[in-house]
Amino acid sequence: MAVNINTVYTTVLYILNKEQRGYVTPTEFNSLAVQVQQEMFQSYFPDGNQVNRFNQNSQQNDTEFFNMFKDISYKLYPFEKEADFTFDNTSQGFYYNGTGVINKLGEIISTYTGNPTYNSITQLTSKSDFTTITKSKLTSPTSKYPICHTTNATIAGTNQLIVKISPLPNSLKINCLFNPTDPNWAFTVGGVGQYVYNAGASVNFELDVSEQTNIITNILKYCGIIINDPTIIQTASAEAQEVSINEKS
């Protein structure tokens, strides 16, 4: 379940107004919302690595609802999607032609039609290793054991991530991790110049609902910079640090 952006914005304004700290406009809030969501999304990867090391040393709780590594993985599930890639003749590689921005590539499946048909897990290598392996008769990839590397190319005027595979398959699917969509508190202007929330045009945070408190706290931290109030920055930073320590301990 996503985090409602109106709930976050009204809570931030309530806290600021209660303490008589100032006001943050919707435009300012939207900029902070995008920044905070992206920061929190990117933090899942080092946090997951850290918790995984604890798991390997048997230092983490492994009960059903108290396994931090599983909790972090769960927060990333909404951003996983198996994506079809389109072949580009000019670059002789495959690119993603759908919506969303790819953050990481997961399992790569190359399909070779024929008799028999192969749906082969494809090994991702560096470009130098790709060149070395494909040039050798002993290690040359096959339709059962293909390899690939990534590069960039300009397609239809935009820079695209390209996946080059040897041998060339008939089609390609990749389990991708996508970046979250930018949140946006949309509004119209009322008769006396007030901002009126437009739910239909707004975009909620895509982070898990359990992150609502963290989102509010981190946005307040940046609000302190906009309002030029060090007290807000210090209080929000201390709260965010305490939450982070509790989650990882």
N, C-alpha and C positions, 0 to 999 in steps of 0.2 A: 504494500500500500504506500502510495506517494505522500509527501508532506504538502499540505495545502498552503499555497503561497500567501493567501489572504490572512490565514491564521498567523503566519510568521510575521507579516508586515504589521498587522494590528497589535501583535504582542510587543514588537520592537517599539512601535510608537507609544504604546501604553507605558512601557518601562521608562522611555526617555521623558515623556510628559509627566509621569508621576514624580520623577526626580528633578523635573524642571531643567532638563539638560539641553533642550533644543528640539529641532525637527529635521527629519530626513525626507526629502521629496521622493516621489515614486521613481524618478529617473535615477537618482542616487542609490535608492534601495535596489533597483534592478541590477545596477552595475555590481553592487556588493553581493547580491544573491548569486550571480554568475560566478564571481570570484570564489566565494565560499564553497559553493557546490563543487567546483572543479578541484579546489584544494582538498576537500574532504574525500572526494572520489580517488584522487591520486594517493592519498594517505593510506588507503586500504592495502596497497601493494607492499610497502615496507613494513606495515603493521602485520600483515599476513606472514611475511617472511620471519619476522621476529617471533610471532606466536608459534609458527611451525618449528622453529629451532627449539622452543620450550617443549613442544610435543615430542620431538625426537629424543629429548633428554628426560622424558616422562615427568615434566614439571607442570603440566597443564591438566586441569580437570577435564575428564572425558565422559561425564554424564550427559544425558540427552539434551538438556537445555542450558548447559553451562560450559560448552566447548567453544572457546573464543575463535579458534580457527574456522570451525563450521559457521559461526556467527558472521565472520567477515566474508566467507565464501557466499553465504546466503545473501548478503547485501549486494553482491556483484551479479547474482543470477539474472535480475531484470535487464542487465546490459549485455547478456550473452545471446547471440543469434547465429544460426547457421545461414550463411549468405552465399548466393550464387554469384560467381564471377564471370565476366564477359570477356571473350577473346578479342584482342586488338591486333589486326594484321600488321600495322606499322611497327609496333614495338615487339611483336611476336610474344606477347605475354597476356596475362589475365588481369583485369581490374574490376573493382566493385562499382557498379553503376546504379546502386540504390540510394536510399536516404540514410542520413546519419554519418558520423565520422568514426572511422575505425581507430581504436586505441591499440589493440594487440591482436595478433593472429594466434589462433589455437590449433586444433587438429585440422590438417589439410587432406582432403580426399580428392584424388584424381580418378576420373572414370574413363576407362578405355573400352569402347564398345566393340563387339565382335564375338568370336566363338573360340574361347570363352570371353565373357565380359569381366573386367577387373575394376573393383572399387578400392583403390590402393591408398594406404596411408603414405603420405609424401613427406620425406625428410627435408626440413628447412636447413640450409647451409649458408655459409658466407659465399660471396661471389667468387673469391679466390679458390675456395674448396670446390665449388660447383665446377669451375673451369678445369681444375686438376682432375676431378673424378670423371667428368664426361669425356676427357681426352684420353683416358687410359682404357685399353681394351679389357683389362682385368677387372676394373671397378665400374665400368660403364653402366649407368642405371637402366632398368628395364621397366616394363609396364606393371610388373608386380612390385618392384622396388624403385619407384621414381624419386628424384630429388628436385629441389627448387631453391631459388634465391629471390630476394626482393630488390627492387630498384625503383626509380621514379621516371615518369615520362609525361609529356604534355599531350593530353587528349581533349579535343574539342575546346581548346583554350585554357584548360585547367590542369594543374599538376596532380597526377594520380599515382597512387601506390601500385606498382606492377609486380606480379608474381610470374617468374619465368620457370618453366618446368621442363625437365628432360626425363623420358621422352614426352613429346607433346600429347596431352590427353584430349579427349573429345569434349569433356566438361569438367568443371572444377567447383567444389563446395568447400568453404572454410568456416569453421566455428570461430566467430570473431567476438571480441569484446569491444563494444561501442562506447564512446563518450556519452555522458548524459546530455539531454537536450537543455539548452539554456532556459532557466526559469524566467518568467516575466509577469509582473503585476500590471495588468492592463487597466486602463481607466478612461473615463470621459470627464469633461469639465462641466460641473453643475452651474446653475443659474447665478450663484454668488461666488463663482471661481473656485469652488471646492473640488477635490478629486473624488470621483465616484467609481467604485470598483466595478470592473467589467469581467464577470466570471467567464463568459463565453469566449473571450479573446485572451484570457490569461493562460499561462503555462505553469503548472505546479512543479515543485522540486521533484526530481525522479529518485532521490535517495529514499531509503527505507524510513517508515514512519518513526522508528526508534531513534532516528537522528534529529528529530525536531528540536529538542533542547540544545543539541550541539550547534545546529544551524543558527538558532536565535542568538546563542552566546557568541559565536564567531562573527555574526553580522554586527552585533553590538560593539565588538572590539573595533571594527572598522568605522562604525558610526562615531566613535570617540575621536578618530582622526579627522573626519569631516567637520565635526562640531568643534574640534580643537579642545577636547576635554580629556586630559591625561587620566583622570579618575576612572572614566568609563573604560578606557583601554586597559588600565591596570586590573580593575575588577573583573572584566570579561576575560582577560588573559589568564588570570589566576583560576577562574572557574573552569575555563577550557582545559588548563593544565591538570587540574584536579580530576576532571572527568577522564582525561586521557590516561592518567596514572591508575585510576580505579579499573579502567577497562583492561589494562595490560598486566595488572598485578594478579 
